[in-house]
Amino acid sequence: MPIEIEPVDLSDPSIEKVVEVLKGGKKMEAIMHYRNTHNVSLAEAEREVERIAEKLGL
């Protein structure tokens, strides 16, 4: 059974900051911001930031 992945909501204020930092070329900072604001593991934060970057074409 495939894993369902929720779409990324780029209008979420906490995601907007991640997007801003990603566009500035600071991927690790974006990962740490996501991790701190969503209280997730480093691995999960990295996966989510990768998804966001991919959706934005970064």
Backbone bond lengths (Angstrom), bond angles and torsions (degrees), N, CA, C in turn:
res aa  C-N    CA-C-N  psi(-1)  N-CA   C-N-CA  omega(-1)  CA-C   N-CA-C  phi
1 M - - - 1.452 - - 1.531 108.90 -
2 P 1.333 118.08 124.45 1.469 120.52 -178.53 1.528 111.97 -68.74
3 I 1.310 114.91 149.91 1.463 121.41 177.21 1.520 108.49 -79.73
4 E 1.326 116.15 130.85 1.461 120.08 177.38 1.518 109.23 -85.60
5 I 1.323 115.89 131.11 1.460 121.61 179.44 1.515 108.22 -112.33
6 E 1.332 114.87 125.00 1.459 119.51 179.40 1.521 109.73 -71.05
7 P 1.334 117.24 143.55 1.464 119.51 176.75 1.528 111.09 -65.50
8 V 1.313 115.50 150.14 1.463 121.34 178.83 1.523 108.82 -80.59
9 D 1.332 116.44 127.95 1.466 121.44 178.10 1.525 108.48 -94.40
10 L 1.337 116.17 97.22 1.464 120.42 -176.58 1.522 112.95 -71.45
11 S 1.329 117.74 -10.14 1.467 119.88 178.91 1.527 112.03 -88.94
12 D 1.328 117.31 -7.31 1.466 121.79 176.72 1.528 107.97 -63.49
13 P 1.345 118.82 127.51 1.474 120.97 -177.46 1.530 113.93 -54.85
14 S 1.326 118.15 -36.22 1.466 119.26 179.56 1.524 110.96 -70.86
15 I 1.319 117.33 -28.64 1.465 121.61 177.63 1.525 110.23 -78.42
16 E 1.323 117.16 -32.19 1.469 120.67 178.45 1.523 110.77 -57.30
17 K 1.326 117.52 -40.05 1.471 121.43 178.72 1.526 109.88 -66.25
18 V 1.319 117.10 -40.94 1.463 121.38 177.91 1.528 109.45 -60.61
19 V 1.321 116.70 -44.50 1.468 122.01 179.49 1.525 110.15 -61.24
20 E 1.320 116.42 -45.52 1.473 121.22 179.95 1.527 110.93 -58.49
21 V 1.324 115.96 -45.57 1.469 120.67 -178.99 1.532 110.31 -68.17
22 L 1.328 117.06 -41.20 1.468 120.61 177.59 1.519 111.49 -59.88
23 K 1.324 116.24 -44.18 1.466 120.19 -179.88 1.518 111.47 -64.04
24 G 1.326 116.73 -23.60 1.459 121.52 176.03 1.520 112.53 -83.50
25 G 1.341 116.37 1.00 1.461 120.39 176.96 1.515 114.68 82.31
26 K 1.324 117.63 16.97 1.469 121.06 -177.17 1.527 110.17 -110.76
27 K 1.318 114.91 73.32 1.462 120.97 -175.10 1.529 112.48 -61.38
28 M 1.331 117.53 -44.71 1.466 120.11 -178.24 1.521 110.67 -63.36
29 E 1.327 117.11 -39.26 1.464 120.77 177.40 1.531 109.92 -63.47
30 A 1.323 117.08 -39.30 1.467 121.50 177.96 1.528 110.49 -63.44
31 I 1.316 116.50 -41.91 1.467 121.16 178.48 1.520 110.30 -62.57
32 M 1.317 117.27 -45.62 1.467 120.52 -179.25 1.525 110.94 -65.63
33 H 1.324 117.41 -38.77 1.465 120.19 177.70 1.530 109.47 -63.21
34 Y 1.328 116.94 -46.60 1.467 120.39 179.35 1.523 109.73 -59.73
35 R 1.307 116.41 -45.33 1.472 121.05 -178.47 1.521 111.23 -59.55
36 N 1.325 116.61 -45.42 1.461 120.81 -177.78 1.524 112.99 -70.15
37 T 1.318 117.73 -37.95 1.465 119.54 -176.81 1.523 113.04 -81.58
38 H 1.335 117.63 -23.06 1.466 120.38 -178.58 1.525 113.11 -109.04
39 N 1.331 116.73 -0.70 1.467 121.85 177.44 1.536 111.87 51.66
40 V 1.339 114.89 55.46 1.465 121.35 179.98 1.526 109.28 -123.29
41 S 1.318 115.73 169.80 1.462 120.37 178.34 1.527 110.31 -69.46
42 L 1.312 115.28 163.54 1.461 120.60 177.90 1.530 110.49 -60.46
43 A 1.323 116.63 -42.42 1.467 120.63 -179.50 1.528 111.29 -62.92
44 E 1.328 116.72 -43.35 1.465 119.99 179.66 1.527 110.79 -66.35
45 A 1.325 116.73 -40.85 1.466 120.46 178.54 1.523 110.19 -62.23
46 E 1.325 116.60 -42.20 1.467 120.37 179.40 1.528 110.87 -62.76
47 R 1.334 117.54 -43.27 1.470 121.05 178.17 1.522 111.03 -60.28
48 E 1.323 116.44 -45.30 1.462 119.98 -177.71 1.526 111.58 -66.98
49 V 1.324 117.32 -41.46 1.465 120.37 178.55 1.527 109.73 -65.21
50 E 1.321 117.63 -37.32 1.471 120.99 175.61 1.527 110.42 -61.10
51 R 1.327 116.77 -42.43 1.473 120.91 178.49 1.524 110.45 -62.89
52 I 1.328 116.19 -42.55 1.466 120.70 179.69 1.527 109.57 -63.14
53 A 1.336 116.26 -47.08 1.466 120.88 -179.56 1.528 110.62 -60.73
54 E 1.324 116.41 -41.42 1.466 120.43 179.57 1.530 110.56 -64.33
55 K 1.315 116.38 -43.08 1.465 120.26 179.96 1.530 111.07 -62.31
56 L 1.336 116.18 -32.94 1.461 121.34 -179.81 1.528 112.71 -86.95
57 G 1.324 116.64 -7.86 1.459 120.15 -178.29 1.515 112.63 74.89
58 L 1.324 116.50 30.30 1.473 120.85 -179.68 1.511 111.21 -99.62
